[in-house]
Amino acid sequence: MKLPKMKLLLKLFWSTFKLSSFTFGGGYVIVPLMKKQFVDKLHWIEEKEMFDFIAIAQSSPGPIAVNASVILGYHLAGIPGALVTVFGTVLPPLILLSIISVGYSAFIGNRLIQSVLRGMGAGVCAVIIDIVIDMSGKIIKQREIIPIMIAVAAFIAVATFNVNAMFVILTGVFIGLLSVTKNNASEVRDDLP
């Protein structure tokens, strides 16, 4: 990925602009599309890096799509990359909302528009289910029991017991930190003579 800086910035802008232009349904829909663009097609980052970026973006305040764009842009091109990807991500919704605001009353009352939006909701659900299956399949193939147990426990806590998602995220962070600390301590012991 040794593009000249200006070409890289233009490619980052155009990629995030296209993704944001054709993504309806919120930040979770953009996750598989970002993966396909930056991991599978452009090979700029590894899949594990992408999932790490998404995890950080999800746990940070603000929209997940914007947060993921900032992290991705910064990783690839520093502060200019972060600025370019944010602008590329925010510009399409800004344009669309500006156009919609002009005729909002006609737009909101239109039955055809309401039907299209309901249909898009079903598509969004399918895309989210696809990424969950993709991510969980990779975790299961690694045969690491802790991430599988955390995912199942988090789902049960939120879906069954209505536990606040922030508590679930913080608990996951705590367990992850404990796991990393334990792994690092065992690696240090292994390196000792």
DOZAMAR-796233 format. One line per field, with one value per residue: residue in one letter; x, y negated, z negated of N, C-alpha, C in turn. Coordinates in nm, 3 decimals. Atoms other than C-alpha are relative to their C-alpha. Layout:
residues N
r = (A / ...)
n_x = (X / ...)
n_y = (Y / ...)
n_z = (Z / ...)
ca_x = (X / ...)
ca_y = (Y / ...)
ca_z = (Z / ...)
c_x = (X / ...)
c_y = (Y / ...)
c_z = (Z / ...)
end
This chain:
residues 193
r = (M / K / L / P / K / M / K / L / L / L / K / L / F / W / S / T / F / K / L / S / S / F / T / F / G / G / G / Y / V / I / V / P / L / M / K / K / Q / F / V / D / K / L / H / W / I / E / E / K / E / M / F / D / F / I / A / I / A / Q / S / S / P / G / P / I / A / V / N / A / S / V / I / L / G / Y / H / L / A / G / I / P / G / A / L / V / T / V / F / G / T / V / L / P / P / L / I / L / L / S / I / I / S / V / G / Y / S / A / F / I / G / N / R / L / I / Q / S / V / L / R / G / M / G / A / G / V / C / A / V / I / I / D / I / V / I / D / M / S / G / K / I / I / K / Q / R / E / I / I / P / I / M / I / A / V / A / A / F / I / A / V / A / T / F / N / V / N / A / M / F / V / I / L / T / G / V / F / I / G / L / L / S / V / T / K / N / N / A / S / E / V / R / D / D / L / P)
n_x = (0.084 / -0.092 / 0.050 / -0.040 / 0.089 / 0.121 / 0.083 / 0.057 / 0.106 / 0.113 / 0.060 / 0.071 / 0.121 / 0.095 / 0.050 / 0.094 / 0.114 / 0.086 / 0.061 / 0.100 / 0.109 / 0.088 / 0.024 / 0.119 / 0.032 / -0.086 / -0.141 / -0.029 / 0.006 / -0.123 / -0.108 / -0.040 / -0.041 / -0.137 / -0.085 / -0.016 / -0.077 / -0.136 / -0.071 / 0.008 / -0.027 / -0.121 / -0.104 / -0.074 / -0.010 / 0.036 / 0.137 / -0.001 / -0.011 / 0.130 / 0.092 / -0.045 / 0.044 / 0.145 / 0.024 / -0.033 / 0.099 / 0.128 / -0.004 / -0.027 / 0.121 / 0.024 / 0.044 / -0.100 / -0.058 / -0.095 / -0.111 / -0.081 / -0.070 / -0.109 / -0.105 / -0.057 / -0.075 / -0.119 / -0.091 / -0.059 / -0.064 / -0.016 / 0.106 / 0.069 / 0.086 / 0.118 / 0.085 / 0.056 / 0.101 / 0.118 / 0.071 / 0.061 / 0.109 / 0.106 / 0.052 / 0.123 / 0.122 / 0.024 / 0.064 / 0.133 / 0.088 / 0.027 / 0.100 / 0.125 / 0.057 / 0.074 / 0.135 / 0.022 / 0.141 / 0.043 / -0.079 / 0.039 / 0.137 / 0.008 / 0.012 / -0.104 / -0.124 / 0.012 / -0.015 / -0.141 / -0.075 / 0.028 / -0.074 / -0.143 / -0.020 / -0.020 / -0.133 / -0.097 / 0.000 / -0.072 / -0.142 / -0.051 / -0.006 / -0.112 / -0.127 / -0.006 / -0.035 / -0.138 / -0.091 / 0.008 / -0.063 / -0.145 / -0.031 / 0.018 / -0.111 / -0.119 / 0.024 / -0.031 / 0.125 / 0.035 / 0.080 / 0.131 / 0.081 / 0.032 / 0.103 / 0.127 / 0.045 / 0.041 / 0.129 / 0.104 / 0.018 / 0.073 / 0.128 / 0.090 / 0.008 / -0.001 / -0.116 / -0.046 / -0.109 / -0.126 / -0.052 / -0.050 / -0.125 / -0.104 / -0.035 / -0.082 / -0.132 / -0.067 / -0.040 / -0.105 / -0.123 / -0.050 / -0.051 / -0.126 / -0.097 / -0.036 / -0.082 / -0.130 / -0.074 / -0.048 / -0.106 / -0.119 / -0.051 / -0.058 / -0.126 / -0.101 / -0.085)
n_y = (0.118 / 0.113 / 0.106 / 0.134 / 0.052 / 0.063 / -0.105 / -0.075 / 0.082 / 0.002 / -0.134 / -0.011 / 0.082 / -0.056 / -0.127 / 0.025 / 0.072 / -0.100 / -0.085 / 0.077 / 0.035 / -0.113 / -0.074 / 0.041 / -0.084 / 0.022 / -0.036 / -0.143 / -0.041 / 0.039 / -0.089 / -0.097 / 0.070 / 0.046 / -0.119 / -0.041 / 0.101 / 0.025 / -0.125 / -0.096 / 0.057 / 0.081 / -0.067 / 0.102 / -0.043 / -0.139 / -0.017 / 0.016 / 0.144 / 0.059 / -0.031 / 0.078 / 0.138 / 0.004 / -0.012 / 0.130 / 0.098 / -0.027 / 0.035 / 0.144 / 0.081 / 0.049 / -0.099 / -0.103 / 0.017 / 0.112 / -0.043 / -0.097 / 0.074 / 0.075 / -0.093 / -0.054 / 0.107 / 0.031 / -0.115 / -0.006 / 0.124 / 0.099 / 0.099 / 0.033 / -0.113 / 0.003 / 0.112 / -0.033 / -0.105 / 0.056 / 0.083 / -0.092 / -0.074 / 0.090 / 0.081 / -0.051 / 0.022 / 0.144 / 0.040 / -0.061 / 0.065 / 0.136 / -0.013 / -0.045 / 0.105 / 0.095 / -0.051 / -0.098 / -0.034 / -0.086 / -0.123 / -0.083 / -0.049 / -0.080 / -0.143 / -0.072 / 0.020 / -0.078 / -0.142 / -0.022 / 0.002 / -0.126 / -0.104 / 0.017 / -0.050 / -0.144 / -0.019 / 0.034 / -0.114 / -0.109 / 0.033 / -0.014 / -0.144 / -0.051 / 0.033 / -0.075 / -0.139 / 0.002 / 0.022 / -0.111 / -0.117 / 0.013 / -0.021 / -0.143 / -0.073 / 0.016 / -0.089 / 0.065 / -0.009 / 0.125 / 0.091 / -0.061 / 0.013 / 0.142 / 0.035 / -0.062 / 0.065 / 0.137 / -0.009 / -0.038 / 0.111 / 0.111 / -0.044 / -0.061 / 0.070 / 0.145 / 0.063 / 0.115 / -0.037 / 0.059 / -0.091 / -0.118 / 0.041 / 0.019 / -0.133 / -0.061 / 0.067 / -0.049 / -0.140 / 0.003 / 0.048 / -0.108 / -0.105 / 0.048 / 0.007 / -0.138 / -0.051 / 0.068 / -0.051 / -0.135 / 0.014 / 0.046 / -0.116 / -0.093 / 0.057 / -0.003 / -0.121)
n_z = (0.000 / -0.007 / -0.085 / 0.043 / 0.104 / -0.055 / -0.060 / 0.112 / 0.059 / -0.095 / 0.001 / 0.128 / -0.007 / -0.096 / 0.054 / 0.108 / -0.057 / -0.065 / 0.103 / 0.073 / -0.093 / -0.029 / 0.123 / 0.073 / 0.113 / 0.115 / -0.002 / -0.008 / -0.139 / -0.067 / 0.043 / -0.103 / -0.122 / 0.023 / -0.005 / -0.140 / -0.073 / 0.046 / 0.029 / -0.110 / -0.132 / -0.005 / 0.080 / 0.073 / 0.140 / 0.026 / 0.050 / 0.146 / 0.025 / -0.029 / 0.110 / 0.115 / -0.024 / 0.019 / 0.144 / 0.060 / -0.048 / 0.064 / 0.141 / 0.011 / -0.018 / -0.136 / -0.099 / -0.026 / -0.133 / 0.006 / 0.085 / -0.075 / -0.106 / 0.062 / 0.039 / -0.123 / -0.066 / 0.080 / -0.013 / -0.134 / -0.047 / 0.106 / 0.020 / -0.127 / -0.036 / 0.086 / -0.044 / -0.132 / 0.012 / 0.068 / -0.098 / -0.097 / 0.064 / 0.044 / -0.111 / -0.064 / 0.078 / 0.009 / -0.126 / -0.005 / 0.097 / -0.048 / -0.106 / 0.062 / 0.086 / -0.084 / -0.021 / 0.106 / 0.021 / -0.110 / 0.007 / 0.113 / -0.019 / -0.121 / 0.031 / -0.071 / 0.076 / 0.123 / -0.036 / -0.035 / 0.125 / 0.070 / -0.072 / 0.029 / 0.136 / -0.011 / -0.058 / 0.105 / 0.093 / -0.066 / -0.003 / 0.136 / 0.028 / -0.078 / 0.065 / 0.125 / -0.036 / -0.048 / 0.113 / 0.096 / -0.063 / 0.017 / 0.142 / 0.028 / -0.064 / 0.083 / 0.115 / 0.127 / 0.075 / 0.070 / -0.084 / -0.029 / 0.121 / 0.017 / -0.099 / 0.039 / 0.123 / -0.033 / -0.069 / 0.098 / 0.094 / -0.064 / -0.058 / 0.097 / 0.127 / -0.027 / 0.062 / -0.077 / -0.091 / 0.047 / 0.102 / -0.071 / -0.067 / 0.103 / 0.051 / -0.104 / 0.004 / 0.120 / -0.023 / -0.101 / 0.064 / 0.085 / -0.088 / -0.058 / 0.109 / 0.032 / -0.110 / 0.004 / 0.115 / -0.030 / -0.099 / 0.071 / 0.073 / -0.097 / -0.048 / 0.106 / -0.009)
ca_x = (0.000 / 0.273 / 0.056 / 0.175 / 0.019 / -0.222 / -0.340 / -0.392 / -0.597 / -0.810 / -0.865 / -0.959 / -1.203 / -1.363 / -1.391 / -1.556 / -1.776 / -1.907 / -1.962 / -2.149 / -2.354 / -2.494 / -2.528 / -2.872 / -2.961 / -2.692 / -2.336 / -2.366 / -2.447 / -2.124 / -1.911 / -1.929 / -1.897 / -1.582 / -1.441 / -1.507 / -1.354 / -1.046 / -0.964 / -1.085 / -1.058 / -0.780 / -0.585 / -0.485 / -0.549 / -0.586 / -0.926 / -0.832 / -0.731 / -1.066 / -1.258 / -1.042 / -1.120 / -1.492 / -1.478 / -1.307 / -1.549 / -1.848 / -1.732 / -1.644 / -1.904 / -2.060 / -2.178 / -1.997 / -1.948 / -1.777 / -1.567 / -1.455 / -1.368 / -1.158 / -0.967 / -0.916 / -0.806 / -0.568 / -0.419 / -0.357 / -0.257 / -0.235 / -0.434 / -0.492 / -0.632 / -0.865 / -0.993 / -1.043 / -1.230 / -1.455 / -1.540 / -1.603 / -1.829 / -2.028 / -2.074 / -2.331 / -2.578 / -2.535 / -2.625 / -2.917 / -3.060 / -3.026 / -3.228 / -3.489 / -3.532 / -3.653 / -3.954 / -3.980 / -4.359 / -4.414 / -4.143 / -4.262 / -4.625 / -4.550 / -4.667 / -4.418 / -4.129 / -4.259 / -4.281 / -3.929 / -3.794 / -3.968 / -3.819 / -3.477 / -3.520 / -3.549 / -3.236 / -3.048 / -3.147 / -3.014 / -2.681 / -2.638 / -2.719 / -2.463 / -2.183 / -2.274 / -2.256 / -1.928 / -1.764 / -1.894 / -1.780 / -1.425 / -1.432 / -1.563 / -1.292 / -1.026 / -1.174 / -1.109 / -1.371 / -1.351 / -1.464 / -1.744 / -1.865 / -1.845 / -2.050 / -2.318 / -2.334 / -2.355 / -2.639 / -2.834 / -2.775 / -2.905 / -3.180 / -3.322 / -3.243 / -3.240 / -2.894 / -2.767 / -2.536 / -2.278 / -2.245 / -2.199 / -1.931 / -1.743 / -1.758 / -1.620 / -1.338 / -1.255 / -1.249 / -1.041 / -0.788 / -0.763 / -0.711 / -0.439 / -0.266 / -0.273 / -0.135 / 0.142 / 0.239 / 0.262 / 0.475 / 0.714 / 0.743 / 0.813 / 1.094 / 1.269 / 1.567)
ca_y = (0.000 / -0.247 / -0.511 / -0.871 / -1.069 / -1.272 / -0.965 / -0.779 / -1.067 / -1.091 / -0.714 / -0.725 / -1.011 / -0.847 / -0.506 / -0.643 / -0.878 / -0.585 / -0.366 / -0.639 / -0.728 / -0.380 / -0.275 / -0.296 / -0.173 / -0.303 / -0.226 / 0.151 / 0.174 / 0.000 / 0.259 / 0.539 / 0.287 / 0.135 / 0.484 / 0.571 / 0.244 / 0.204 / 0.566 / 0.779 / 0.542 / 0.294 / 0.514 / 0.205 / 0.362 / 0.709 / 0.848 / 0.864 / 0.495 / 0.409 / 0.587 / 0.418 / 0.079 / 0.158 / 0.265 / -0.063 / -0.264 / -0.094 / -0.159 / -0.524 / -0.801 / -0.903 / -0.728 / -0.401 / -0.480 / -0.812 / -0.665 / -0.373 / -0.613 / -0.828 / -0.527 / -0.380 / -0.712 / -0.782 / -0.433 / -0.465 / -0.833 / -1.003 / -1.315 / -1.415 / -1.065 / -1.094 / -1.433 / -1.311 / -0.996 / -1.187 / -1.436 / -1.152 / -0.975 / -1.278 / -1.457 / -1.219 / -1.220 / -1.596 / -1.644 / -1.400 / -1.558 / -1.904 / -1.793 / -1.613 / -1.912 / -2.124 / -1.899 / -1.724 / -1.744 / -1.593 / -1.334 / -1.209 / -1.169 / -0.980 / -0.618 / -0.502 / -0.650 / -0.488 / -0.148 / -0.183 / -0.269 / 0.035 / 0.257 / 0.110 / 0.196 / 0.564 / 0.535 / 0.370 / 0.657 / 0.908 / 0.727 / 0.714 / 1.086 / 1.156 / 0.975 / 1.144 / 1.487 / 1.397 / 1.268 / 1.549 / 1.811 / 1.679 / 1.675 / 2.032 / 2.150 / 2.012 / 2.237 / 1.983 / 2.039 / 1.700 / 1.484 / 1.730 / 1.726 / 1.345 / 1.312 / 1.554 / 1.398 / 1.046 / 1.149 / 1.316 / 1.021 / 0.765 / 0.968 / 1.149 / 0.939 / 0.591 / 0.515 / 0.175 / 0.217 / -0.017 / 0.219 / 0.512 / 0.322 / 0.221 / 0.578 / 0.703 / 0.445 / 0.555 / 0.925 / 0.847 / 0.650 / 0.934 / 1.182 / 0.971 / 0.912 / 1.285 / 1.371 / 1.110 / 1.237 / 1.596 / 1.484 / 1.303 / 1.617 / 1.826 / 1.588 / 1.611 / 1.852)
ca_z = (0.000 / 0.098 / 0.261 / 0.268 / -0.020 / 0.197 / 0.391 / 0.063 / -0.080 / 0.235 / 0.235 / -0.135 / -0.074 / 0.229 / 0.058 / -0.255 / -0.049 / 0.160 / -0.146 / -0.327 / -0.018 / 0.023 / -0.339 / -0.495 / -0.840 / -1.069 / -1.157 / -1.185 / -0.817 / -0.722 / -0.910 / -0.650 / -0.368 / -0.522 / -0.566 / -0.203 / -0.081 / -0.300 / -0.390 / -0.100 / 0.197 / 0.118 / -0.129 / -0.327 / -0.667 / -0.813 / -0.910 / -1.279 / -1.268 / -1.112 / -1.386 / -1.649 / -1.490 / -1.493 / -1.859 / -1.952 / -1.737 / -1.895 / -2.248 / -2.178 / -2.203 / -1.873 / -1.558 / -1.488 / -1.118 / -1.190 / -1.472 / -1.254 / -0.972 / -1.204 / -1.337 / -0.990 / -0.838 / -1.124 / -1.100 / -0.727 / -0.689 / -1.028 / -1.111 / -0.744 / -0.684 / -0.981 / -0.861 / -0.504 / -0.607 / -0.847 / -0.574 / -0.327 / -0.577 / -0.692 / -0.358 / -0.193 / -0.487 / -0.518 / -0.151 / -0.173 / -0.487 / -0.336 / -0.034 / -0.247 / -0.481 / -0.190 / -0.129 / -0.464 / -0.498 / -0.154 / -0.211 / -0.551 / -0.444 / -0.122 / -0.144 / 0.116 / -0.083 / -0.403 / -0.228 / -0.088 / -0.434 / -0.587 / -0.316 / -0.379 / -0.748 / -0.653 / -0.440 / -0.727 / -0.956 / -0.701 / -0.671 / -1.049 / -1.080 / -0.805 / -0.989 / -1.320 / -1.154 / -0.983 / -1.301 / -1.523 / -1.271 / -1.291 / -1.672 / -1.683 / -1.439 / -1.675 / -1.946 / -2.218 / -2.483 / -2.660 / -2.363 / -2.287 / -2.648 / -2.661 / -2.341 / -2.460 / -2.807 / -2.660 / -2.429 / -2.711 / -2.945 / -2.696 / -2.527 / -2.829 / -3.133 / -2.971 / -3.113 / -3.002 / -2.700 / -2.855 / -3.153 / -2.914 / -2.717 / -3.033 / -3.163 / -2.830 / -2.848 / -3.202 / -3.107 / -2.798 / -3.004 / -3.254 / -2.972 / -2.807 / -3.142 / -3.217 / -2.870 / -2.899 / -3.245 / -3.119 / -2.820 / -3.054 / -3.269 / -2.958 / -2.856 / -3.192 / -3.208)
c_x = (0.088 / -0.050 / 0.059 / -0.107 / -0.130 / -0.092 / -0.069 / -0.116 / -0.122 / -0.072 / -0.078 / -0.130 / -0.104 / -0.059 / -0.103 / -0.124 / -0.097 / -0.070 / -0.112 / -0.120 / -0.100 / -0.027 / -0.121 / -0.019 / 0.095 / 0.139 / 0.029 / -0.005 / 0.131 / 0.116 / 0.037 / 0.046 / 0.142 / 0.097 / 0.024 / 0.088 / 0.147 / 0.081 / 0.004 / 0.043 / 0.135 / 0.119 / 0.087 / 0.019 / -0.040 / -0.141 / -0.006 / 0.010 / -0.135 / -0.098 / 0.040 / -0.046 / -0.150 / -0.033 / 0.029 / -0.104 / -0.134 / 0.000 / 0.032 / -0.130 / -0.011 / -0.041 / 0.113 / 0.067 / 0.105 / 0.122 / 0.091 / 0.078 / 0.119 / 0.117 / 0.071 / 0.087 / 0.127 / 0.104 / 0.073 / 0.079 / 0.011 / -0.119 / -0.066 / -0.093 / -0.127 / -0.096 / -0.070 / -0.110 / -0.124 / -0.082 / -0.070 / -0.118 / -0.119 / -0.067 / -0.128 / -0.126 / -0.034 / -0.071 / -0.143 / -0.098 / -0.032 / -0.108 / -0.136 / -0.065 / -0.080 / -0.145 / -0.040 / -0.146 / -0.053 / 0.069 / -0.054 / -0.140 / -0.017 / 0.001 / 0.109 / 0.133 / -0.003 / 0.019 / 0.145 / 0.084 / -0.023 / 0.074 / 0.149 / 0.032 / 0.024 / 0.138 / 0.109 / 0.012 / 0.079 / 0.150 / 0.063 / 0.011 / 0.118 / 0.134 / 0.014 / 0.041 / 0.146 / 0.099 / -0.003 / 0.062 / 0.150 / 0.043 / -0.010 / 0.113 / 0.128 / -0.006 / 0.049 / -0.131 / -0.041 / -0.078 / -0.140 / -0.092 / -0.040 / -0.112 / -0.137 / -0.057 / -0.049 / -0.136 / -0.113 / -0.028 / -0.085 / -0.138 / -0.099 / -0.022 / 0.003 / 0.111 / 0.045 / 0.122 / 0.134 / 0.063 / 0.061 / 0.134 / 0.112 / 0.044 / 0.089 / 0.140 / 0.080 / 0.051 / 0.113 / 0.133 / 0.060 / 0.064 / 0.135 / 0.109 / 0.049 / 0.090 / 0.139 / 0.085 / 0.055 / 0.111 / 0.129 / 0.062 / 0.069 / 0.136 / 0.111 / 0.082 / -0.032)
c_y = (-0.125 / -0.102 / -0.132 / -0.058 / -0.058 / 0.103 / 0.083 / -0.077 / -0.006 / 0.134 / 0.023 / -0.079 / 0.068 / 0.131 / -0.022 / -0.075 / 0.098 / 0.088 / -0.073 / -0.035 / 0.113 / 0.087 / -0.060 / 0.094 / -0.013 / 0.059 / 0.148 / 0.051 / -0.030 / 0.095 / 0.102 / -0.066 / -0.054 / 0.117 / 0.042 / -0.097 / -0.002 / 0.126 / 0.088 / -0.059 / -0.073 / 0.062 / -0.101 / 0.036 / 0.147 / 0.006 / -0.020 / -0.148 / -0.066 / 0.025 / -0.072 / -0.146 / -0.014 / 0.010 / -0.132 / -0.104 / 0.018 / -0.044 / -0.147 / -0.078 / -0.048 / 0.113 / 0.097 / -0.020 / -0.111 / 0.040 / 0.098 / -0.068 / -0.076 / 0.094 / 0.055 / -0.104 / -0.034 / 0.111 / -0.002 / -0.125 / -0.107 / -0.095 / -0.043 / 0.113 / 0.003 / -0.110 / 0.031 / 0.105 / -0.048 / -0.083 / 0.088 / 0.076 / -0.090 / -0.075 / 0.058 / -0.016 / -0.147 / -0.051 / 0.054 / -0.067 / -0.144 / 0.002 / 0.038 / -0.112 / -0.102 / 0.046 / 0.101 / 0.041 / 0.090 / 0.136 / 0.093 / 0.060 / 0.091 / 0.149 / 0.083 / -0.009 / 0.083 / 0.149 / 0.033 / 0.006 / 0.127 / 0.116 / -0.008 / 0.048 / 0.150 / 0.030 / -0.028 / 0.116 / 0.116 / -0.025 / 0.017 / 0.148 / 0.062 / -0.027 / 0.074 / 0.145 / 0.008 / -0.012 / 0.118 / 0.126 / -0.002 / 0.023 / 0.148 / 0.082 / -0.011 / 0.088 / -0.059 / -0.014 / -0.132 / -0.096 / 0.054 / -0.017 / -0.146 / -0.041 / 0.055 / -0.068 / -0.142 / 0.001 / 0.031 / -0.115 / -0.111 / 0.045 / 0.050 / -0.086 / -0.152 / -0.074 / -0.113 / 0.039 / -0.057 / 0.088 / 0.124 / -0.032 / -0.015 / 0.134 / 0.073 / -0.060 / 0.053 / 0.142 / 0.007 / -0.046 / 0.107 / 0.110 / -0.039 / -0.004 / 0.140 / 0.058 / -0.062 / 0.052 / 0.140 / -0.004 / -0.046 / 0.117 / 0.099 / -0.048 / 0.004 / 0.129 / 0.101)
c_z = (0.000 / 0.102 / -0.044 / -0.092 / 0.057 / 0.064 / -0.108 / -0.062 / 0.091 / 0.002 / -0.130 / 0.003 / 0.088 / -0.054 / -0.110 / 0.049 / 0.064 / -0.103 / -0.072 / 0.088 / 0.017 / -0.121 / -0.071 / -0.117 / -0.117 / 0.015 / 0.016 / 0.143 / 0.071 / -0.035 / 0.107 / 0.129 / -0.013 / 0.007 / 0.144 / 0.077 / -0.043 / -0.031 / 0.125 / 0.135 / 0.006 / -0.074 / -0.075 / -0.146 / -0.010 / -0.059 / -0.152 / -0.037 / 0.020 / -0.114 / -0.128 / 0.013 / -0.028 / -0.149 / -0.070 / 0.039 / -0.070 / -0.146 / -0.024 / 0.017 / 0.145 / 0.093 / 0.036 / 0.137 / 0.000 / -0.083 / 0.074 / 0.111 / -0.055 / -0.031 / 0.124 / 0.071 / -0.074 / 0.013 / 0.134 / 0.039 / -0.107 / -0.010 / 0.132 / 0.045 / -0.082 / 0.044 / 0.132 / -0.011 / -0.073 / 0.099 / 0.103 / -0.057 / -0.031 / 0.116 / 0.065 / -0.086 / -0.014 / 0.125 / 0.006 / -0.096 / 0.040 / 0.107 / -0.059 / -0.080 / 0.080 / 0.018 / -0.104 / -0.014 / 0.111 / -0.008 / -0.108 / 0.017 / 0.120 / -0.034 / 0.069 / -0.076 / -0.128 / 0.028 / 0.034 / -0.128 / -0.082 / 0.067 / -0.026 / -0.141 / 0.000 / 0.057 / -0.101 / -0.098 / 0.061 / 0.002 / -0.138 / -0.039 / 0.073 / -0.070 / -0.133 / 0.028 / 0.044 / -0.116 / -0.098 / 0.058 / -0.018 / -0.145 / -0.034 / 0.060 / -0.082 / -0.124 / -0.132 / -0.075 / -0.063 / 0.089 / 0.031 / -0.121 / -0.023 / 0.096 / -0.039 / -0.124 / 0.027 / 0.069 / -0.098 / -0.095 / 0.060 / 0.045 / -0.103 / -0.124 / 0.013 / -0.073 / 0.092 / 0.083 / -0.046 / -0.108 / 0.065 / 0.067 / -0.102 / -0.060 / 0.100 / 0.003 / -0.118 / 0.019 / 0.103 / -0.057 / -0.090 / 0.084 / 0.060 / -0.106 / -0.036 / 0.109 / 0.000 / -0.115 / 0.029 / 0.106 / -0.065 / -0.076 / 0.094 / 0.050 / -0.104 / 0.008 / -0.109)
end
